[in-house]
């Protein structure tokens, strides 16, 4: 896990790249790579790479980056881990390739030399990479299928710049900081900035599962090499028997956990009181090796409530013989850390605070790598959305097709049930959005609904941002081609939106702020391929039950009986005084809106002149 950046003046008329800019972008990401740094320039100095290193595999200086091939043709700057690196290395060595290091970075150089852009079909891992081909005078970029590792690009028509962080590109001073209305509106709709947008019009995310080639002819459009909905559609076309679910989950998840333990440093685990992290810890124990150290967050405000993770997490740790560290966070620490949290957010998010503190605890414990259970709910239908979205489509879809039904229902609720509308504001959108899968997904995940935005952001910014964002087209792309089942559709919508643009992005910035690499065995493309045939017939609760039964020693019964609460922090209580008077009835949705105000003012408005959040929350 590292920070990468680069610049390529591909057009003949482009000015020569600036060395101070390249270094400024690189060093704005110092927290991502505390173990080393480097720089590389092509012979004509039209292309340059920077790198900040967090050394995990082959931590010696010989594996430092940027790295060049022995013949000097290729250079690479790469962030991530390739979990099937040993198999790739063996395959390359069998073909006559000689390695100078034991790093996965060198394997990528050799693989690109052998296969070119087709190399991505061989990779299992999380990655954002840039490779320069001196013979072809071109630059190759690629990003992993789930988008676990970020890669942001800015192209002004003559020079292309890229980096692991949006803020780093801005720090270099070479890109325009014109605000992107779609990014601002997207944050208010979802609580995160949806890809490929950022807060800046001239900076975009390279799409997950895509590669891009840039040479003197210009930047080609990104080309997808893998698609989550396509994998789900292929699985639905050849479904597996329901009776095989348990065996398939056990084998596939165990294989993913095994692959994700590849490292030359100690690997710990983030442990909550949920099935995902508990089963993952159990499978780590089944895989053998040294006892795992597990990190759990606990909060005084949650003591003796269902949201208190510590007691059940401790029971799981004992079950699997893990060393267990409970890190307690109090409101005073949260308030003291809030400025640092907001400063570390590469893009604004209403989530990520929990990951900040658990990554901080991992660093305090001396860990550089930890496995997380992120992705399990999306893969195995653990969210309420897997029940809610199909139900809403059935109950309200036909009514939503009636012209004017949405505005009429909002008017009636406002006139006859104003208290309900204040406490459950999204209820007013049911007849606007239940007619389509993107619509019900927006309704389920929205922080604010589109009709609320003019009062919050102003009519012009809201209108322009919604036009540029084209939210329903963006959501629809997550289910093209059709995944073939209701479970598959929700899996794709959650994986390509909430998981990618919020949870995984938060894991990146919050982990990297502490120099901790967070790995996600349950968000793995080979795991998805293995389980996609099982999803069409997945009954409610069956996926998580199969995961709970996957370890050789089953999870404690008390954990299985626990109601799902999510891995949360009491920001609603902590921010109540600062955010203003609380509603008469508390809900997580309203608390999220109030926390969003704090994030927006503290994170966005300081960088981009734009209207502050109104008190509509």
C-alpha positions as CSV (number, residue, x, y, z in Angstrom):
1,X,0.0,0.0,0.0
2,X,1.5,3.3,-1.1
3,X,0.9,6.6,-2.7
4,X,1.5,7.0,-6.5
5,X,1.6,10.0,-8.8
6,X,2.9,11.0,-12.2
7,X,2.8,13.4,-15.0
8,X,3.0,12.9,-18.8
9,X,3.2,15.8,-21.2
10,X,2.0,13.7,-24.2
11,X,1.3,16.5,-26.6
12,X,4.2,18.1,-28.6
13,X,3.0,21.6,-27.6
14,X,2.7,20.7,-23.9
15,X,5.2,22.5,-21.6
16,X,7.8,20.3,-19.9
17,X,6.5,18.8,-16.6
18,X,7.6,20.5,-13.5
19,X,9.9,18.6,-11.1
20,X,8.7,20.7,-8.1
21,X,5.1,19.9,-8.9
22,X,5.8,16.2,-9.2
23,X,7.5,16.2,-5.8
24,X,4.8,18.4,-4.2
25,X,2.1,15.9,-5.3
26,X,4.1,13.0,-4.0
27,X,4.9,14.5,-0.7
28,X,1.3,15.6,-0.1
29,X,0.8,11.8,0.3
30,X,3.6,11.3,2.9
31,X,1.3,9.5,5.3
32,X,0.5,6.8,2.7
33,X,4.2,5.8,2.5
34,X,6.2,6.4,5.6
35,X,8.8,3.7,4.7
36,X,10.4,5.3,1.7
37,X,10.0,7.6,-1.4
38,X,11.3,7.8,-4.9
39,X,11.1,9.6,-8.2
40,X,11.7,8.6,-11.8
41,X,11.9,10.5,-15.1
42,X,11.9,9.3,-18.7
43,X,15.0,10.1,-20.7
44,X,13.3,13.1,-22.4
45,X,11.7,14.1,-19.1
46,X,8.2,14.2,-20.7
47,X,7.0,11.6,-18.2
48,X,7.7,11.4,-14.4
49,X,6.6,9.1,-11.6
50,X,6.6,9.7,-7.8
51,X,6.1,7.1,-5.1
52,X,5.6,7.0,-1.3
53,X,6.1,3.5,0.1
54,X,4.5,1.4,2.8
55,X,6.7,-1.7,2.7
56,X,4.7,-4.9,3.0
57,X,6.1,-7.4,0.5
58,X,9.9,-7.6,0.1
59,X,10.4,-4.6,2.4
60,X,14.1,-4.2,1.3
61,X,15.4,-1.3,-0.6
62,X,15.8,-3.5,-3.7
63,X,12.0,-3.4,-4.1
64,X,11.7,0.4,-3.8
65,X,9.6,2.3,-6.3
66,X,9.4,3.7,-8.9
67,X,11.0,0.5,-10.3
68,X,12.4,0.0,-13.8
69,X,12.9,-3.2,-15.8
70,X,16.4,-4.6,-16.2
71,X,16.5,-3.5,-19.8
72,X,15.2,0.0,-19.0
73,X,12.2,-0.3,-21.3
74,X,9.5,-0.2,-18.5
75,X,9.0,1.8,-15.4
76,X,6.3,1.4,-12.8
77,X,4.7,3.2,-9.9
78,X,2.2,1.0,-8.1
79,X,-0.1,1.0,-5.1
80,X,-1.7,-2.1,-3.7
81,X,-1.1,-5.9,-3.4
82,X,-1.3,-8.7,-5.9
83,X,-2.4,-11.7,-3.9
84,X,-1.7,-14.3,-6.6
85,X,1.8,-12.9,-7.0
86,X,3.5,-16.3,-6.1
87,X,1.6,-18.1,-8.8
88,X,2.3,-15.3,-11.4
89,X,6.0,-15.4,-10.4
90,X,6.2,-19.2,-10.9
91,X,4.5,-18.9,-14.3
92,X,6.9,-16.2,-15.4
93,X,10.0,-18.0,-14.1
94,X,8.8,-21.1,-16.0
95,X,8.9,-19.0,-19.2
96,X,12.5,-18.0,-18.5
97,X,12.0,-14.7,-16.6
98,X,14.6,-14.0,-14.0
99,X,13.6,-12.0,-10.9
100,X,15.9,-9.6,-9.0
101,X,13.5,-9.2,-6.0
102,X,10.7,-11.0,-4.2
103,X,8.3,-8.2,-4.8
104,X,5.0,-8.2,-6.6
105,X,6.0,-4.9,-8.2
106,X,8.6,-6.6,-10.3
107,X,6.1,-9.3,-11.3
108,X,3.9,-6.6,-12.7
109,X,6.7,-5.3,-14.8
110,X,7.5,-8.7,-16.3
111,X,3.8,-9.5,-16.8
112,X,3.2,-6.2,-18.7
113,X,6.3,-7.0,-20.8
114,X,4.8,-10.4,-21.7
115,X,1.1,-9.6,-22.0
116,X,0.7,-5.8,-22.3
117,X,-2.8,-4.5,-21.3
118,X,-4.0,-8.1,-21.2
119,X,-2.1,-8.5,-17.9
120,X,-5.1,-7.3,-15.9
121,X,-6.9,-10.5,-16.7
122,X,-4.3,-12.4,-14.6
123,X,-4.4,-10.2,-11.5
124,X,-6.0,-10.9,-8.2
125,X,-5.7,-8.1,-5.8
126,X,-6.2,-4.4,-5.1
127,X,-4.2,-2.1,-7.2
128,X,-3.7,1.2,-8.9
129,X,-0.8,1.2,-11.2
130,X,1.1,3.2,-13.9
131,X,3.6,1.7,-16.3
132,X,5.7,3.6,-18.8
133,X,6.7,1.9,-22.0
134,X,9.8,3.7,-23.3
135,X,9.7,1.9,-26.7
136,X,6.1,2.8,-27.4
137,X,6.4,6.2,-25.7
138,X,3.2,5.6,-23.8
139,X,1.6,5.4,-20.4
140,X,-0.6,2.6,-19.1
141,X,-2.9,3.0,-16.1
142,X,-5.1,0.3,-14.5
143,X,-7.3,0.0,-11.4
144,X,-8.6,-3.1,-9.6
145,X,-12.1,-4.5,-10.3
146,X,-13.8,-3.3,-7.0
147,X,-12.0,0.0,-7.0
148,X,-10.4,-0.7,-3.6
149,X,-7.4,1.4,-4.6
150,X,-8.0,4.9,-5.9
151,X,-6.5,6.5,-8.9
152,X,-7.4,10.0,-10.0
153,X,-6.6,11.6,-13.3
154,X,-6.6,15.1,-14.7
155,X,-6.1,15.7,-18.4
156,X,-6.0,19.2,-19.8
157,X,-5.7,18.1,-23.4
158,X,-1.9,18.3,-23.4
159,X,-0.7,16.9,-20.1
160,X,-2.1,14.1,-18.0
161,X,-1.5,13.9,-14.3
162,X,-2.5,11.2,-11.9
163,X,-2.3,10.4,-8.2
164,X,-3.7,8.3,-5.4
165,X,-5.5,11.3,-3.8
166,X,-7.5,14.2,-5.2
167,X,-6.0,16.6,-2.6
168,X,-2.5,15.6,-3.7
169,X,-3.2,16.6,-7.3
170,X,-4.5,19.9,-6.1
171,X,-1.4,20.4,-3.9
172,X,0.8,20.3,-7.0
173,X,-0.8,23.4,-8.3
174,X,-1.0,22.1,-11.9
175,X,-4.7,21.4,-12.1
176,X,-7.7,23.6,-12.2
177,X,-9.7,23.8,-9.0
178,X,-13.0,24.8,-10.6
179,X,-15.7,23.2,-8.5
180,X,-17.7,20.2,-9.8
181,X,-21.3,20.7,-9.1
182,X,-22.0,17.0,-9.7
183,X,-19.6,16.2,-6.8
184,X,-21.2,18.7,-4.5
185,X,-24.7,17.5,-5.3
186,X,-23.6,13.8,-5.2
187,X,-22.3,14.3,-1.6
188,X,-25.7,15.7,-0.5
189,X,-27.5,12.8,-2.2
190,X,-25.4,10.0,-0.9
191,X,-23.1,11.2,1.8
192,X,-20.1,10.6,-0.5
193,X,-19.0,11.8,-3.9
194,X,-20.1,9.2,-6.4
195,X,-17.5,8.0,-8.9
196,X,-16.1,9.1,-11.3
197,X,-16.8,12.6,-10.0
198,X,-14.7,14.5,-7.5
199,X,-15.1,18.0,-6.0
200,X,-13.2,19.4,-9.0
201,X,-14.4,19.5,-12.6
202,X,-11.0,18.6,-14.0
203,X,-10.2,15.6,-11.8
204,X,-11.9,12.2,-12.4
205,X,-11.5,8.7,-10.9
206,X,-10.2,6.1,-13.4
207,X,-13.2,3.7,-13.4
208,X,-12.8,0.5,-11.3
209,X,-11.9,-2.5,-13.4
210,X,-10.6,-0.3,-16.2
211,X,-7.3,0.5,-17.9
212,X,-6.2,3.5,-20.0
213,X,-3.5,4.1,-22.6
214,X,-2.0,7.5,-23.2
215,X,0.5,8.4,-25.9
216,X,1.3,11.2,-28.3
217,X,-2.1,10.7,-30.0
218,X,-3.7,11.6,-26.7
219,X,-5.6,9.8,-23.9
220,X,-7.7,7.0,-25.1
221,X,-11.0,6.4,-23.3
222,X,-10.8,4.0,-20.3
223,X,-11.4,0.4,-21.3
224,X,-13.2,-2.0,-18.9
225,X,-11.5,-5.3,-18.4
226,X,-14.0,-6.7,-15.9
227,X,-17.6,-6.0,-14.8
228,X,-19.3,-6.9,-11.6
229,X,-22.8,-7.0,-13.2
230,X,-21.4,-9.2,-16.0
231,X,-20.0,-11.7,-13.5
232,X,-23.3,-11.8,-11.7
233,X,-25.2,-12.2,-15.0
234,X,-22.9,-15.1,-16.0
235,X,-23.6,-16.7,-12.6
236,X,-27.3,-16.3,-12.9
237,X,-27.2,-18.0,-16.3
238,X,-25.7,-21.1,-14.7
239,X,-27.0,-21.2,-11.1
240,X,-25.7,-23.6,-8.6
241,X,-27.9,-25.9,-6.5
242,X,-29.1,-24.3,-3.2
243,X,-27.8,-27.3,-1.3
244,X,-24.2,-26.4,-2.4
245,X,-24.3,-22.9,-0.8
246,X,-22.5,-23.9,2.5
247,X,-19.7,-25.7,0.8
248,X,-19.2,-23.1,-1.9
249,X,-19.1,-20.2,0.7
250,X,-16.7,-22.2,3.0
251,X,-14.2,-23.0,0.1
252,X,-14.3,-19.7,-1.6
253,X,-14.1,-17.5,1.4
254,X,-11.3,-19.6,2.9
255,X,-9.4,-19.3,-0.3
256,X,-9.8,-15.5,-0.3
257,X,-8.7,-15.2,3.3
258,X,-5.7,-17.4,2.5
259,X,-4.7,-15.2,-0.5
260,X,-5.1,-12.0,1.5
261,X,-2.6,-13.1,4.1
262,X,0.3,-12.8,1.7
263,X,2.8,-10.4,3.4
264,X,6.3,-10.2,4.8
265,X,5.0,-8.3,7.9
266,X,2.4,-9.3,10.6
267,X,-1.2,-9.1,9.6
268,X,-3.9,-8.3,12.1
269,X,-7.7,-8.2,11.9
270,X,-10.4,-5.6,12.6
271,X,-13.0,-7.4,14.8
272,X,-16.5,-6.2,15.5
273,X,-19.4,-8.2,16.9
274,X,-20.6,-9.1,13.4
275,X,-20.5,-12.3,11.4
276,X,-18.2,-11.0,8.6
277,X,-15.2,-10.1,10.8
278,X,-15.8,-13.0,13.1
279,X,-15.9,-15.6,10.4
280,X,-12.9,-14.0,8.8
281,X,-10.9,-14.3,12.1
282,X,-12.0,-18.0,12.3
283,X,-10.8,-18.7,8.8
284,X,-7.5,-17.0,9.6
285,X,-7.1,-19.4,12.5
286,X,-8.0,-22.3,10.3
287,X,-5.3,-21.3,7.8
288,X,-2.6,-21.8,10.5
289,X,0.4,-19.7,11.3
290,X,0.9,-17.4,14.3
291,X,-2.0,-16.3,16.5
292,X,-3.7,-13.2,15.0
293,X,-4.0,-9.9,16.9
294,X,-7.5,-8.4,16.6
295,X,-8.5,-4.8,17.2
296,X,-12.0,-3.8,18.4
297,X,-13.5,-0.4,19.0
298,X,-15.6,0.4,22.0
299,X,-17.5,3.5,23.2
300,X,-18.8,4.5,26.6
301,X,-22.0,5.8,25.0
302,X,-22.7,2.3,23.7
303,X,-22.1,0.4,26.9
304,X,-24.9,-2.1,27.8
305,X,-26.6,-1.5,24.4
306,X,-26.8,-3.7,21.3
307,X,-24.2,-1.4,19.6
308,X,-21.5,-2.3,22.2
309,X,-19.1,-4.4,20.1
310,X,-16.7,-5.3,22.9
311,X,-18.3,-8.1,24.8
312,X,-19.2,-10.3,21.9
313,X,-16.0,-9.5,20.0
314,X,-14.0,-10.6,23.1
315,X,-15.9,-13.9,23.0
316,X,-15.1,-14.4,19.3
317,X,-11.4,-13.6,20.0
318,X,-11.3,-16.3,22.8
319,X,-13.0,-18.8,20.5
320,X,-10.3,-18.4,17.9
321,X,-7.4,-17.9,20.1
322,X,-6.7,-14.4,19.0
323,X,-4.8,-11.7,20.9
324,X,-7.4,-9.1,21.5
325,X,-7.0,-5.3,21.9
326,X,-10.1,-3.3,22.8
327,X,-9.6,0.4,21.9
328,X,-11.9,2.7,23.8
329,X,-12.8,6.1,22.3
330,X,-14.5,8.8,24.3
331,X,-16.2,11.9,23.1
332,X,-13.3,14.1,24.1
333,X,-10.9,12.2,21.8
334,X,-13.4,12.3,19.0
335,X,-13.7,16.1,19.3
336,X,-10.0,16.5,19.5
337,X,-9.4,14.4,16.4
338,X,-12.3,15.9,14.3
339,X,-10.1,18.5,12.6
340,X,-7.5,15.8,11.7
341,X,-10.3,13.5,10.4
342,X,-11.8,16.2,8.2
343,X,-8.4,17.2,6.9
344,X,-7.5,13.5,6.1
345,X,-10.7,13.0,4.1
346,X,-9.6,13.0,0.5
347,X,-13.2,13.5,-0.5
348,X,-16.1,14.3,1.9
349,X,-17.9,11.3,3.5
350,X,-20.4,10.9,6.3
351,X,-18.7,7.6,7.2
352,X,-15.1,6.6,7.9
353,X,-14.8,7.8,11.5
354,X,-14.9,4.3,12.8
355,X,-12.2,3.2,10.4
356,X,-10.1,6.2,11.4
357,X,-10.0,5.1,15.0
358,X,-9.6,1.4,14.4
359,X,-6.7,2.1,12.0
360,X,-5.2,4.4,14.6
361,X,-5.5,1.6,17.2
362,X,-3.8,-0.8,14.7
363,X,-0.9,1.6,14.3
364,X,-0.6,2.0,18.1
365,X,-0.4,-1.8,18.3
366,X,2.4,-1.8,15.8
367,X,0.4,-3.3,12.9
368,X,0.9,-2.2,9.3
369,X,-1.7,-4.5,7.7
370,X,-5.2,-5.6,8.9
371,X,-8.0,-7.6,7.3
372,X,-11.5,-6.1,7.4
373,X,-14.9,-7.7,6.9
374,X,-16.0,-5.0,4.4
375,X,-17.9,-6.5,1.4
376,X,-19.7,-9.3,3.2
377,X,-23.0,-7.6,3.3
378,X,-22.9,-6.7,-0.4
379,X,-21.9,-10.2,-1.4
380,X,-24.1,-12.3,0.8
381,X,-27.2,-10.1,1.1
382,X,-26.7,-8.9,4.6
383,X,-28.2,-5.4,4.2
384,X,-31.9,-4.6,4.6
385,X,-31.8,-3.3,1.1
386,X,-31.9,-6.9,-0.2
387,X,-35.4,-7.1,1.2
388,X,-36.5,-3.5,0.9
389,X,-35.8,-2.8,-2.7
390,X,-37.7,-5.7,-4.3
391,X,-40.5,-5.2,-1.8
392,X,-40.8,-1.5,-2.7
393,X,-40.7,-2.2,-6.4
394,X,-43.6,-4.7,-5.9
395,X,-45.7,-2.5,-3.6
396,X,-45.3,1.0,-5.1
397,X,-43.8,0.5,-8.5
398,X,-47.1,0.7,-10.4
399,X,-48.2,3.8,-8.4
400,X,-44.9,5.5,-9.1
401,X,-45.7,5.3,-12.8
402,X,-48.8,7.5,-12.4
403,X,-47.9,11.0,-13.6
404,X,-47.8,13.5,-10.8
405,X,-48.1,10.9,-8.0
406,X,-44.8,11.9,-6.4
407,X,-45.5,15.6,-6.0
408,X,-49.1,14.9,-4.9
409,X,-47.9,12.5,-2.2
410,X,-45.4,15.1,-0.9
411,X,-48.1,17.7,-0.8
412,X,-50.5,15.5,1.1
413,X,-47.8,14.4,3.6
414,X,-46.8,18.1,4.1
415,X,-50.4,19.1,4.7
416,X,-51.7,16.2,6.8
417,X,-48.6,14.5,8.4
418,X,-45.9,17.2,8.7
419,X,-44.3,15.5,11.8
420,X,-43.9,12.3,9.9
421,X,-42.4,14.2,7.0
422,X,-39.9,15.9,9.3
423,X,-38.9,12.6,11.0
424,X,-39.0,10.4,7.9
425,X,-38.3,12.8,5.1
426,X,-37.6,10.1,2.5
427,X,-41.1,8.8,2.8
428,X,-42.1,11.6,0.5
429,X,-40.1,10.1,-2.3
430,X,-41.6,6.7,-2.5
431,X,-44.0,7.5,-5.4
432,X,-41.2,9.4,-7.2
433,X,-38.7,6.6,-7.3
434,X,-40.2,3.2,-6.7
435,X,-40.8,2.6,-10.4
436,X,-37.2,1.6,-11.2
437,X,-34.2,-0.2,-9.6
438,X,-32.1,3.0,-9.6
439,X,-35.0,4.8,-8.1
440,X,-35.5,2.5,-5.1
441,X,-31.8,2.3,-4.6
442,X,-31.6,6.1,-4.4
443,X,-34.4,6.1,-2.0
444,X,-32.7,3.5,0.2
445,X,-29.3,5.1,0.2
446,X,-30.0,8.8,-0.2
447,X,-29.0,11.3,2.5
448,X,-31.2,14.0,0.9
449,X,-33.6,13.5,-2.0
450,X,-33.4,15.6,-5.2
451,X,-36.4,17.7,-4.4
452,X,-34.8,18.8,-1.1
453,X,-31.5,20.1,-2.7
454,X,-32.6,23.5,-3.9
455,X,-33.5,24.5,-0.4
456,X,-30.0,23.3,0.8
457,X,-27.7,24.3,-2.1
458,X,-29.7,26.9,-4.0
459,X,-31.7,26.3,-7.1
460,X,-29.0,26.9,-9.7
461,X,-26.3,24.7,-8.1
462,X,-28.8,21.9,-7.4
463,X,-30.1,22.0,-11.0
464,X,-26.7,22.1,-12.6
465,X,-25.3,19.4,-10.3
466,X,-28.2,17.1,-10.9
467,X,-27.9,17.6,-14.7
468,X,-24.2,16.8,-14.7
469,X,-24.5,13.9,-12.2
470,X,-27.3,12.2,-14.1
471,X,-27.8,10.1,-11.1
472,X,-30.3,7.6,-12.5
473,X,-28.1,6.9,-15.5
474,X,-25.1,6.4,-13.2
475,X,-27.0,4.0,-11.0
476,X,-28.4,2.1,-13.9
477,X,-24.9,1.4,-15.2
478,X,-24.3,-0.8,-12.1
479,X,-27.0,-3.3,-13.4
480,X,-26.0,-3.4,-17.0
481,X,-26.0,-6.1,-18.1
482,X,-28.9,-7.3,-15.9
483,X,-27.5,-9.4,-13.1
484,X,-30.4,-11.8,-13.6
485,X,-32.0,-11.9,-10.1
486,X,-33.2,-9.5,-7.4
487,X,-30.3,-10.5,-5.2
488,X,-27.9,-10.0,-8.0
489,X,-29.3,-6.5,-8.8
490,X,-29.0,-5.3,-5.2
491,X,-25.5,-6.9,-4.9
492,X,-24.4,-5.0,-8.0
493,X,-26.0,-1.7,-6.9
494,X,-24.4,-1.9,-3.4
495,X,-21.0,-3.1,-4.7
496,X,-20.7,-0.5,-7.4
497,X,-21.9,2.4,-5.3
498,X,-22.0,2.3,-1.5
499,X,-19.2,-0.2,-1.2
500,X,-16.9,1.4,-3.8
501,X,-17.5,5.1,-3.4
502,X,-18.0,5.2,0.4
503,X,-16.8,2.1,2.4
504,X,-13.7,1.2,0.4
505,X,-12.8,4.8,-0.2
506,X,-13.1,5.5,3.5
507,X,-11.0,2.5,4.3
508,X,-8.3,3.9,2.0
509,X,-8.0,7.4,3.3
510,X,-8.6,6.5,7.0
511,X,-6.2,3.6,6.9
512,X,-3.6,5.4,4.9
513,X,-3.7,8.4,7.3
514,X,-2.2,6.1,9.9
515,X,0.1,4.2,7.5
516,X,-2.1,1.0,7.8
517,X,-3.1,-1.2,4.9
518,X,-6.6,-2.4,5.1
519,X,-7.4,-5.6,3.1
520,X,-10.9,-6.8,2.2
521,X,-11.1,-10.6,1.6
522,X,-14.9,-10.4,1.1
523,X,-14.5,-7.8,-1.7
524,X,-12.5,-10.0,-4.0
525,X,-13.2,-10.6,-7.7
526,X,-12.4,-14.3,-7.6
527,X,-14.6,-14.7,-4.6
528,X,-17.4,-13.0,-6.5
529,X,-16.9,-15.3,-9.5
530,X,-17.0,-18.4,-7.2
531,X,-20.2,-17.3,-5.5
532,X,-22.1,-15.6,-8.3
533,X,-23.9,-18.8,-9.3
534,X,-25.2,-19.1,-5.7
535,X,-26.8,-15.7,-5.5
536,X,-30.0,-16.1,-7.6
537,X,-31.4,-18.7,-5.2
538,X,-30.1,-17.0,-2.0
539,X,-32.8,-16.8,0.6
540,X,-32.9,-14.1,3.3
541,X,-30.3,-14.8,5.9
542,X,-28.9,-17.8,4.1
543,X,-25.7,-16.2,2.9
544,X,-24.7,-14.9,6.3
545,X,-25.6,-18.2,7.9
546,X,-23.3,-20.0,5.5
547,X,-20.5,-17.5,6.2
548,X,-21.0,-18.0,10.0
549,X,-20.6,-21.8,9.5
550,X,-17.5,-21.5,7.3
551,X,-14.8,-21.7,10.1
552,X,-14.1,-25.2,11.5
553,X,-15.2,-23.9,14.9
554,X,-18.5,-22.1,14.5
555,X,-19.1,-18.6,15.7
556,X,-20.5,-18.2,19.2
557,X,-24.3,-18.6,19.3
558,X,-24.8,-15.2,21.0
559,X,-23.2,-13.5,18.0
560,X,-25.6,-15.2,15.6
561,X,-28.6,-14.1,17.6
562,X,-27.4,-10.4,17.7
563,X,-29.4,-8.0,15.7
564,X,-27.4,-6.3,12.9
565,X,-26.4,-2.7,13.9
566,X,-23.4,-2.0,11.7
567,X,-20.0,-0.9,12.7
568,X,-20.8,2.6,14.0
569,X,-19.7,5.4,16.2
570,X,-22.0,7.7,18.3
571,X,-21.4,10.8,16.2
572,X,-25.1,11.6,16.4
573,X,-24.8,12.1,20.2
574,X,-21.3,13.6,20.0
575,X,-22.3,16.2,17.3
576,X,-25.7,17.0,18.7
577,X,-24.7,20.2,20.6
578,X,-22.4,21.4,17.7
579,X,-25.0,20.7,15.0
580,X,-27.9,22.3,16.8
581,X,-31.1,21.2,18.5
582,X,-31.9,17.5,17.9
583,X,-35.3,16.4,16.5
584,X,-37.8,15.2,19.0
585,X,-37.3,11.6,17.7
586,X,-33.8,10.4,16.9
587,X,-33.0,8.3,13.9
588,X,-29.8,7.3,12.2
589,X,-31.0,8.9,9.0
590,X,-31.5,12.3,10.7
591,X,-28.3,12.0,12.6
592,X,-26.4,11.3,9.3
593,X,-27.9,14.5,7.9
594,X,-26.7,16.5,10.9
595,X,-23.2,14.9,10.7
596,X,-23.1,15.7,7.0
597,X,-23.5,19.4,7.8
598,X,-20.4,19.2,10.0
599,X,-18.4,17.3,7.3
600,X,-19.5,19.7,4.6
601,X,-18.6,22.9,6.5
602,X,-15.3,21.4,7.8
603,X,-14.2,19.5,4.8
604,X,-15.7,20.9,1.6
605,X,-16.5,24.6,2.2
606,X,-12.9,25.2,3.3
607,X,-11.6,23.9,-0.1
608,X,-14.3,25.1,-2.5
609,X,-16.4,28.3,-2.2
610,X,-20.0,27.0,-2.2
611,X,-23.1,27.4,-0.2
612,X,-23.0,25.9,3.2
613,X,-25.6,23.3,4.3
614,X,-28.8,24.9,5.4
615,X,-30.5,23.7,8.6
616,X,-33.0,21.6,6.7
617,X,-31.5,18.5,8.5
